[in-house]
């Protein structure tokens, strides 16, 4: 029995994480899985400028899973709920061939921001640097002996993969200064910003020289022979927000890295890279995610 | 962006169905799976005296699943939403080793009914006869040649297994006449009514001679050498409502089959069966469900 706040819209989002695809015991702890299942959903709420309120968790659990592992998953769920002010209000548990965590999160928004409101001329802004989660995952999965050194030197990289933090406060702040469209960067900035342009019927330019790289991303790319821009634009799971902001809107803490254009026929242009690679950078769930 | 109704509480429920455990291609069609994933959640809303409003669906899908199968699952989801007045407002899809459907349903209740309000002296009522879903599943799974004849003679049995109908209108009606506690019969009346007694701190008597058997349940039990009362009390998935009603409450269409008692130490007594078997009748998710 939940009490909706008068005058607010209700927003709802659901996301399912599956062991072996979205997380693996080799790269993170059960507490991290629970945390992440909550955080990725709250990130969707953040992108709608909602405050996190309630969530429910439906688990499928293989018979061989120790109860202690489940308790650790629930502990991570609880930690994330406390950290971000959401209450776990229901759940279901069923047998299944893989551990999966389906979270549905409910939030309330006074002024929800859609994906579809970007206008030509709006700036493309992000609420933080990119590539940390992809670099963390790449290092954690790597057999390269120097990977451990980079993970120790840049602890934010593994943390970004294991314990993402939804940008709830920034979502509210962006709505307040007039953001016209928002999305969270869960599948890579290239693909996610493209969703904004598509939903809004605009074009989009991403200025790759302005895309902020998280600390350690360039070093990771150099070590592993990867393109740092591919980690930043296509890596996904950074859970910063990407927003369309009117040119005159003023908000500290956001970084401009492109603009929405009038021509929906040429949706994405990455300066210095060209247009073709962008589709390839967009994340495809059926090619796998963590470790996939 | 959903508009909560002023003056109503929000209720939320989640339930995950997994192929091979909750449904199998041998016994039902993909449209049925989608229907059932919706219906079992709406049944939980019915038990809280809520009106069904919105739902979200998180799927995990094995790589080998044909797109046509998924389309049929979605078609069944849509049919159930239309049948019961709920709107599908979001979803997620992820790769996974088994097809699973995690539905979260949101409802609104003016006067929600908890599980914990039953008082000694209240009647235990059900909104319909029991055992049809268990009998249907038993016949569908049976190698007995005469099973097909019974399925044809009692089409409600297979339908109860494949296309359960949540008792939304009865939930509202029960709340209106003063039901003090409600639950939907998803795991068998014995176990589910026990949940009411436990939550309410009362005892419970189930009068087995008063438990209404669905048409065909007795015939199925006779054919398969099963106990009809075990199908009715322990079979589960009937999705009728079990409610505690004050002695003076008046509502057509509900059937008395027991009463709540003062002594919480002796929680369940089945006339003519005794006390011991009841715990064994309660459904255990980790022993499997459909066909398990």
Interface residues (C-beta under 8 A of the other chain):
Chain A: X1 X2 X3 X4 X6 X8 X9 X10 X11 X12 X13 X14 X15 X16 X17 X18 X20 X21 X22 X48 X54 X56 X57 X58 X59 X60 X63 X89 X90 X91 X92 X93 X94 X95 X96 X97 X98 X100 X102 X104 X106 X109 X112 X114 X285 X286 X288
Chain B: X1 X2 X3 X4 X6 X8 X9 X10 X11 X12 X13 X14 X15 X16 X17 X18 X20 X21 X22 X48 X54 X56 X57 X58 X59 X60 X63 X89 X90 X91 X92 X93 X94 X95 X96 X97 X98 X100 X102 X104 X106 X109 X112 X114 X285 X286 X288
